[in-house]
């Protein structure tokens, strides 16, 4: 059993802490947000993630998972201290490390014995070196410690499965003692023969950015192909399937539509571009992926304008989270799309299984609805934005009967022309032609 202090109870910190506790370790999660900690002690999860509430409750009851606002309490008996605080994108595109460094200074002030300090947050290359200086400068007297990097690869909506059955675990460390201690945390994964990648700290810091940016490039590439397919009468879904059957390419992240969003890919691509600038390397491919992705809500808006009949006034958005199984609307395509629709003088009715509270706060002008059919009531156009399962099998006759005009924009290519037109809808999607004849 390793004694762990997890600093930060956001998405990464809470999921990682709960899963490490489920591995059998003793985990104390620390956060300065007293309201959040009080809620967690009562089993209240501050964000939506399938299965996390049960996992937290299970390990709290087993006395392996604890919560506190006191870093001193969390660190007191810890062997390893993970830093999992937010690293938001600054105006220049780089990762804002102020919270990481604040935690580092506090760790330095409180440290009385050897610890391994691990960055779990996504941080740019060179962060560990900076953090080392911050900790040493804050120590009242010199106390030995080691730094390590252990980037996370958690997908919102499936993070527990991703942690428990990862493709790989990356551990960046400079001393054998630190590397072995962090590696021991993941010993339960040995039964799954999970690859453990041991490397230097700078390499580990860059792996996360390289991985996420490659996925972003893959998504932007297929969306560029989708735009071309529309103009030449080809079907991007067939193209993507054929590409994906090539083992060198793989089928994942080849779905045309509204592109990438959320808390990771947009932030990490911008950060990698900035890292490249600082190092004298132009990350031209990543910049192009960002540019293509930012065009997609405007493409959807242009399609919506073509589908709307003259004098139309109301649009229904089905799904607003950036992907299914999460309430995260950060960098969601629904945000710029909603703004474009509202600025065009249209009324917007929205529905989403879990993301409504955050979206209503961002767009109070939009009308919140309890279901797709309520959102469609009186609408001139329905736009499928997020492919939640409940939007994949809509009763199209019921949906159409609720609408003023039967028009449907499928931004995730869930449906097809033949089915929608058979139910009287005018239909458009991304990268797939209408049937000929």
C-alpha positions in Angstrom: 0.0 0.0 0.0 1.3 3.5 -1.0 0.1 6.5 1.0 -1.0 9.1 -1.5 -1.9 12.8 -1.3 -3.9 14.0 -4.4 -3.9 17.8 -4.6 -7.0 18.9 -6.6 -10.4 17.3 -6.8 -11.3 18.4 -10.3 -11.8 15.8 -13.0 -8.3 14.4 -13.1 -7.6 14.5 -9.4 -10.9 13.0 -8.2 -11.0 10.2 -10.8 -7.3 9.4 -10.3 -7.6 9.5 -6.5 -10.7 7.3 -6.4 -9.2 4.8 -8.8 -5.9 4.6 -6.8 -7.9 4.0 -3.6 -9.7 1.2 -5.4 -6.2 -0.3 -6.2 -5.8 -0.6 -2.4 -3.8 2.5 -1.6 -4.6 5.1 1.1 -5.5 8.3 -0.7 -6.2 11.7 0.8 -7.7 14.2 -1.7 -7.0 17.9 -0.9 -8.8 20.9 -2.3 -9.0 24.6 -1.1 -12.7 24.6 -2.1 -14.4 23.9 1.3 -17.8 23.6 -0.3 -16.6 20.9 -2.7 -14.8 19.0 0.1 -17.9 19.1 2.3 -20.0 17.8 -0.6 -17.5 15.0 -1.3 -17.6 13.9 2.3 -21.3 13.4 1.8 -20.9 11.6 -1.5 -21.8 14.6 -3.7 -19.7 14.5 -7.0 -19.1 18.0 -8.4 -19.4 16.9 -12.0 -21.0 14.2 -14.1 -18.9 11.1 -14.8 -20.6 7.7 -15.1 -19.9 5.4 -12.1 -17.7 7.8 -10.2 -20.2 8.3 -7.4 -20.3 4.6 -6.6 -16.5 4.3 -6.8 -16.1 7.2 -4.4 -18.7 5.9 -1.9 -17.2 2.4 -2.0 -13.7 3.6 -1.1 -14.8 6.1 1.5 -16.7 3.3 3.2 -13.5 1.1 3.0 -11.6 3.9 4.7 -9.1 4.2 1.8 -10.3 7.5 0.4 -10.4 10.7 2.4 -11.0 14.4 1.8 -9.7 17.5 3.4 -9.0 21.2 2.8 -5.7 21.0 4.6 -2.6 20.2 2.6 -0.6 19.7 5.8 -3.1 17.0 6.8 -3.0 15.4 3.3 0.8 15.4 3.2 1.5 14.3 6.7 1.8 10.6 6.1 2.0 10.6 2.3 4.8 8.9 0.4 3.8 10.5 -2.9 2.1 13.8 -3.5 0.3 14.2 -6.9 -0.4 17.7 -8.2 -3.7 17.6 -10.2 -4.8 21.2 -10.2 -6.1 23.0 -13.3 -3.7 24.4 -15.9 -6.1 26.7 -17.9 -5.2 28.2 -21.2 -3.9 31.7 -21.0 -4.6 34.5 -23.6 -1.3 33.7 -25.3 -2.3 30.0 -25.7 0.2 28.6 -23.2 -0.7 26.7 -20.1 -1.2 28.8 -17.0 0.9 27.2 -14.3 0.1 29.6 -11.4 -1.9 27.0 -9.5 0.8 24.3 -10.0 3.4 26.7 -8.6 1.3 27.8 -5.7 0.8 24.2 -4.7 4.6 23.6 -5.2 5.5 26.5 -2.8 3.0 25.3 -0.2 4.5 21.7 -0.5 8.0 23.2 0.1 6.9 25.1 3.2 5.2 22.0 4.7 7.7 19.3 3.7 9.5 17.7 6.7 10.7 14.4 5.1 11.3 12.8 1.8 8.5 12.8 -0.7 8.0 12.1 -4.4 6.2 15.0 -6.0 4.4 14.0 -9.2 2.7 16.3 -11.7 -0.6 14.7 -12.8 -1.9 17.9 -14.5 -1.0 18.4 -18.1 2.0 20.7 -18.0 4.5 22.0 -20.7 8.0 20.8 -21.0 10.2 22.4 -18.4 7.5 22.6 -15.7 9.3 20.0 -13.4 12.5 22.1 -13.5 10.6 25.2 -12.6 8.7 23.4 -9.9 11.9 22.1 -8.4 13.2 25.6 -8.0 9.9 26.8 -6.4 9.8 24.0 -3.9 13.5 24.4 -2.9 13.1 28.2 -2.5 10.0 27.7 -0.3 11.6 25.2 2.1 12.4 26.6 5.5 15.4 24.2 5.5 16.6 21.7 2.9 14.6 18.5 2.8 15.3 15.9 0.1 12.6 15.1 -2.5 12.2 13.8 -6.0 10.0 15.0 -8.9 8.2 12.8 -11.4 5.7 13.2 -14.2 2.7 10.9 -14.6 0.4 12.3 -17.3 -3.2 11.2 -17.4 -5.0 9.9 -20.5 -8.6 10.0 -19.2 -11.5 10.5 -21.6 -14.5 12.2 -20.1 -17.4 9.8 -20.0 -15.2 6.7 -19.8 -12.5 7.8 -17.3 -12.8 5.0 -14.8 -12.4 2.4 -17.5 -9.5 4.4 -19.0 -7.7 4.4 -15.6 -8.4 0.8 -14.7 -7.6 -0.6 -18.2 -5.2 1.9 -19.7 -3.4 1.6 -23.0 -0.2 2.5 -21.2 1.1 4.2 -18.1 3.8 6.9 -18.6 6.2 7.6 -15.7 8.9 10.3 -16.1 11.5 10.2 -13.3 15.2 10.9 -12.9 15.9 8.7 -9.9 15.3 5.0 -9.6 13.7 5.5 -6.2 11.1 7.9 -7.5 10.4 5.8 -10.6 9.9 2.6 -8.6 7.6 4.3 -6.0 5.3 5.7 -8.7 5.4 2.4 -10.6 4.4 0.5 -7.5 1.1 2.5 -7.4 0.1 0.8 -10.7 1.1 -2.7 -9.7 -2.5 -4.0 -9.9 -2.3 -3.3 -13.7 0.5 -5.9 -14.1 -2.2 -8.6 -14.2 -3.5 -6.9 -17.4 0.1 -6.7 -18.8 -0.4 -2.9 -19.2 2.7 -1.4 -20.8 4.6 0.9 -18.3 6.7 3.5 -20.2 9.6 4.7 -18.0 11.3 7.8 -19.4 12.8 11.1 -18.5 10.6 13.9 -17.1 10.8 16.1 -20.2 9.8 13.2 -22.4 6.8 12.4 -20.1 5.7 16.0 -20.2 5.8 16.1 -24.0 4.1 12.7 -24.5 0.7 14.0 -23.3 0.8 17.0 -25.6 2.0 14.9 -28.6 -0.7 12.3 -28.0 -3.6 14.7 -27.7 -2.4 16.9 -30.6 -2.1 13.9 -32.9 -5.7 13.0 -32.1 -6.8 16.5 -32.8 -4.9 16.4 -36.2 -6.7 13.2 -37.0 -10.1 14.7 -36.3 -9.4 17.8 -38.3 -8.1 15.8 -41.2 -11.3 13.8 -41.6 -13.3 17.0 -41.3 -11.2 18.4 -44.1 -11.9 15.3 -46.2 -15.6 15.7 -45.3 -15.6 19.2 -46.8 -13.9 17.9 -50.0 -16.3 14.9 -50.1 -19.3 17.2 -50.1 -17.9 19.1 -53.1 -17.2 16.1 -55.2 -20.1 13.9 -54.3 -18.2 11.4 -52.2 -19.2 9.8 -48.9 -16.9 10.5 -46.0 -18.3 7.7 -43.8 -17.2 5.2 -46.4 -13.9 6.9 -46.8 -13.3 6.9 -43.0 -14.3 3.3 -42.7 -11.9 2.2 -45.4 -9.1 4.3 -43.9 -9.7 2.9 -40.5 -9.4 -0.7 -41.7 -5.8 0.1 -42.4 -4.0 -1.0 -39.3 -1.4 1.8 -39.7 -4.2 4.3 -39.3 -6.9 2.8 -37.1 -10.6 3.5 -37.0 -10.9 5.8 -33.9 -11.1 9.6 -34.2 -12.2 9.4 -37.9 -15.8 10.7 -37.4 -16.7 13.8 -39.4 -18.8 16.5 -37.7 -18.3 19.3 -35.3 -14.7 18.5 -34.4 -13.0 18.3 -31.0 -13.8 20.2 -27.8 -13.8 19.8 -24.0 -11.0 20.5 -21.6 -8.1 18.7 -23.2 -7.6 18.8 -27.0 -8.3 22.5 -27.6 -6.1 23.6 -24.7 -3.3 21.1 -25.4 -3.1 21.9 -29.1 -2.7 25.6 -28.3 -0.2 24.9 -25.6 1.9 22.7 -27.9 2.0 25.5 -30.5 3.3 27.8 -27.8 5.8 25.3 -26.6 7.0 25.0 -30.2 7.3 28.8 -30.5 9.4 28.9 -27.3 11.7 26.2 -28.6 12.0 27.7 -32.1 9.8 25.1 -33.8 6.8 26.0 -35.9 4.1 23.4 -35.1 2.4 24.1 -38.5 0.4 20.9 -38.7 -1.1 21.4 -35.2 -1.9 25.1 -36.1 -3.7 23.9 -39.2 -5.7 21.4 -37.1 -6.8 24.2 -34.7 -7.8 26.4 -37.6 -9.9 23.7 -39.3 -11.6 22.9 -36.0 -12.5 26.5 -35.3 -14.2 26.7 -38.8 -16.7 23.9 -38.1 -19.4 25.7 -36.1 -19.4 28.3 -38.9 -19.9 25.5 -41.4 -22.8 24.2 -39.3 -24.3 27.7 -39.2 -24.0 28.1 -42.9 -25.8 24.7 -43.4 -28.5 25.8 -40.9 -29.1 29.0 -42.9 -29.6 27.0 -46.1 -32.1 24.7 -44.4 -34.1 27.4 -42.7 -37.2 28.4 -44.7 -37.9 32.1 -45.3 -39.1 33.9 -42.2 -38.0 31.1 -39.9 -37.4 32.1 -36.3 -36.7 29.1 -34.1 -34.0 26.5 -33.9 -33.8 23.4 -31.6 -30.4 22.2 -30.5 -30.2 18.5 -29.4 -27.2 18.1 -27.1 -24.9 20.8 -25.9 -22.1 18.9 -24.1 -18.9 18.6 -26.2 -19.5 14.8 -26.3 -21.9 12.2 -24.8 -21.7 11.0 -21.2 -20.3 14.3 -19.8 -21.7 17.6 -18.6 -18.6 19.5 -19.9 -19.4 22.4 -22.3 -15.8 23.7 -22.3 -14.8 24.5 -25.9 -18.0 22.7 -27.0 -19.1 23.5 -30.6 -22.6 24.2 -29.2 -21.3 27.4 -27.7 -20.1 29.3 -30.9 -23.0 27.7 -32.9 -25.5 29.0 -30.3 -24.0 32.5 -30.4 -24.1 32.6 -34.2 -27.8 31.6 -34.2 -28.7 34.1 -31.5 -26.8 36.9 -33.2 -28.7 36.1 -36.4 -31.9 36.9 -34.5 -33.1 33.3 -34.1 -34.7 31.9 -31.0 -32.8 28.9 -29.7 -34.3 26.0 -27.8 -31.9 23.6 -26.2 -31.9 20.2 -24.5 -29.2 17.9 -23.1 -29.4 15.0 -20.6 -26.9 16.5 -18.1 -25.3 19.7 -19.3 -28.2 22.1 -19.0 -27.3 24.0 -15.9 -23.9 25.2 -17.2 -25.3 26.0 -20.6 -28.2 28.0 -19.2 -25.7 30.1 -17.2 -23.7 30.8 -20.3 -26.7 31.4 -22.6 -29.7 32.7 -20.5 -31.4 33.8 -23.8 -31.8 30.1 -24.9 -34.9 28.2 -23.8 -34.1 25.1 -21.8 -36.2 22.1 -22.6 -36.7 18.7 -21.0 -36.6 16.5 -24.1 -35.9 16.6 -27.8 -39.6 16.7 -28.5 -40.1 19.7 -26.3 -37.2 21.5 -27.8 -38.6 20.8 -31.3 -42.0 22.3 -30.4 -42.6 25.1 -32.9 -39.1 24.9 -34.3 -38.2 25.5 -38.0 -35.0 23.4 -37.7 -33.6 20.7 -35.4 -29.8 20.5 -35.1 -28.3 17.3 -33.7 -25.1 18.6 -31.9 -24.2 15.8 -29.4 -24.8 12.2 -30.2 -26.3 11.1 -26.9 -27.9 7.7 -27.3 -31.4 9.1 -26.7 -31.0 11.2 -29.8 -29.9 8.3 -32.0 -33.3 6.7 -32.1 -35.7 9.6 -32.2 -39.4 9.1 -33.1 -39.2 11.1 -36.3 -42.9 11.3 -36.8 -43.4 12.7 -33.3 -40.5 15.0 -33.8 -41.8 16.3 -37.1 -45.3 16.7 -35.8 -44.0 19.0 -33.0 -42.1 21.2 -35.5 -43.3 24.1 -37.6 -41.1 23.0 -40.5 -39.5 19.6 -40.9 -35.8 20.4 -41.3 -32.9 18.5 -39.7 -29.2 19.2 -39.6 -27.2 16.2 -38.4 -23.8 17.4 -37.2 -22.7 13.9 -36.1 -23.9 11.9 -39.1 -26.2 9.7 -37.0 -29.0 9.5 -39.5 -29.2 9.3 -43.3 -30.9 11.1 -46.1 -33.3 8.3 -47.0 -34.7 7.8 -43.6 -35.2 11.5 -42.9 -36.7 12.3 -46.2 -39.0 9.4 -45.9 -40.4 11.1 -42.8 -40.8 14.4 -44.7 -37.6 16.2 -43.5 -35.2 18.3 -45.4 -31.9 16.9 -44.3 -28.2 17.8 -44.3 -25.1 16.4 -42.6 -21.3 16.5 -42.9 -19.5 14.9 -45.9 -22.2 12.6 -47.2 -24.2 13.2 -50.4 -27.9 12.9 -50.9 -28.9 9.8 -52.8 -29.0 10.3 -56.5 -32.3 9.9 -58.4 
